[in-house]
Amino acid sequence: MPTLKTSELRKLPTEELRVKYAELYAELSRLKAAAARGAAKKDVGKIRPLRKNVARVLTMLNESKQEEKKDE
Protein backbone atom coordinates (compact mmCIF):
# COMPACT_ATOMS: atom_id res chain seq x y z
CA MET A 1 0.00 0.00 0.00
CA PRO A 2 1.56 3.29 -1.05
CA THR A 3 1.47 6.15 1.40
CA LEU A 4 -1.25 8.68 0.83
CA LYS A 5 -0.02 12.19 0.31
CA THR A 6 -1.56 14.92 2.39
CA SER A 7 -1.84 17.23 -0.60
CA GLU A 8 -3.92 14.63 -2.44
CA LEU A 9 -6.13 14.06 0.60
CA ARG A 10 -6.82 17.78 0.98
CA LYS A 11 -8.34 17.82 -2.51
CA LEU A 12 -10.87 15.09 -1.70
CA PRO A 13 -14.38 15.94 -0.50
CA THR A 14 -15.43 14.87 2.99
CA GLU A 15 -17.63 12.01 1.82
CA GLU A 16 -14.82 10.51 -0.21
CA LEU A 17 -12.51 10.80 2.79
CA ARG A 18 -15.04 8.89 4.89
CA VAL A 19 -15.19 6.13 2.28
CA LYS A 20 -11.39 6.00 2.10
CA TYR A 21 -11.24 5.77 5.91
CA ALA A 22 -13.70 2.87 5.97
CA GLU A 23 -11.72 0.98 3.32
CA LEU A 24 -8.39 1.50 5.05
CA TYR A 25 -9.75 0.60 8.48
CA ALA A 26 -11.34 -2.60 7.14
CA GLU A 27 -8.07 -3.64 5.55
CA LEU A 28 -6.16 -2.81 8.73
CA SER A 29 -8.56 -4.91 10.80
CA ARG A 30 -8.17 -7.81 8.39
CA LEU A 31 -4.37 -7.63 8.52
CA LYS A 32 -4.32 -7.36 12.31
CA ALA A 33 -6.54 -10.40 12.65
CA ALA A 34 -4.40 -12.40 10.25
CA ALA A 35 -1.24 -11.36 12.10
CA ALA A 36 -2.78 -12.38 15.42
CA ARG A 37 -3.56 -15.82 14.00
CA GLY A 38 -0.07 -16.05 12.57
CA ALA A 39 -1.45 -16.59 9.09
CA ALA A 40 0.02 -13.57 7.32
CA LYS A 41 3.71 -13.40 8.05
CA LYS A 42 4.47 -11.65 4.75
CA ASP A 43 1.77 -8.99 5.31
CA VAL A 44 2.89 -7.94 8.79
CA GLY A 45 5.04 -5.16 7.33
CA LYS A 46 1.98 -3.53 5.77
CA ILE A 47 0.35 -2.79 9.13
CA ARG A 48 2.41 0.26 10.12
CA PRO A 49 2.01 2.18 6.82
CA LEU A 50 -1.70 1.38 6.88
CA ARG A 51 -2.02 2.75 10.40
CA LYS A 52 -0.30 5.93 9.29
CA ASN A 53 -2.61 6.28 6.28
CA VAL A 54 -5.64 5.87 8.55
CA ALA A 55 -4.23 8.59 10.80
CA ARG A 56 -3.69 10.91 7.81
CA VAL A 57 -7.27 10.47 6.65
CA LEU A 58 -8.62 11.04 10.17
CA THR A 59 -6.52 14.19 10.44
CA MET A 60 -8.00 15.53 7.20
CA LEU A 61 -11.53 14.70 8.41
CA ASN A 62 -10.93 16.48 11.71
CA GLU A 63 -9.46 19.52 9.97
CA SER A 64 -12.47 19.80 7.67
CA LYS A 65 -14.79 19.46 10.67
CA GLN A 66 -12.95 22.26 12.47
CA GLU A 67 -13.15 24.49 9.40
CA GLU A 68 -16.90 23.91 9.20
CA LYS A 69 -17.26 24.95 12.84
CA LYS A 70 -15.07 27.99 12.25
CA ASP A 71 -17.21 29.12 9.31
CA GLU A 72 -20.40 29.04 11.37
N, C-alpha and C positions, 0 to 999 in steps of 0.2 A: 504494500500500500504506500503510494507516494505521499509525502507530506503535503498538506493543504496550505497554500499560501494565504496569508492574511489579506493581502490586497485583492485576491480573487474572492475571498469570503465576504469582503465588504461590499462587493458589487451585487451579491445575491439578495433577493428579497427575503423577508422574514419567514414566509411560509416554506420557501425552498431550504432555508437553513434548518428549520424544524424537521423537514424530511431527511436532510443529510444527517442530522443528529440521530434520528431514529435508526437509520441504516447503520451508522458507525457504531452505535451503542449495541445494536443487535449482533453485529459481527464481533464486537469485543466480548460480549457475553458468551457467544459460541466458542471463541478461542479460549477464554478463561475456563470454561467447563471442560473443554478438551484437554487443556493443560492439567487441570486438577485430576482428571482420570488417567493422565499419562499417555493419552492417545496421540497427541500432536506434538511430538518433540521437535519437528522441523518448523512448526508455526509459532513456537514460543517467542521467538525474536520479533514477531509482528505485534506483540501486545503493547509494548512501550510506545511505538510510534502511533498506534491506534488510540491509546489513552491521550496522547498529546493532541491528536486531531480532534478528539471529542472535546477536550478542554478549549481548543481554539474556537470551535463552533459555539460552545456555550458562552465564551467570552463575547463573541459577536452578537449573540442573542441578547445577552445582558446589556451590552452597549446600546443596541437598538431600543431596548426597553427603557433605558435611562434617557435616551434622547426623546422618546415619545413623552415621558413624564415632564421633561424639561420644556417641551413645546407647549404643554398645556397651561 
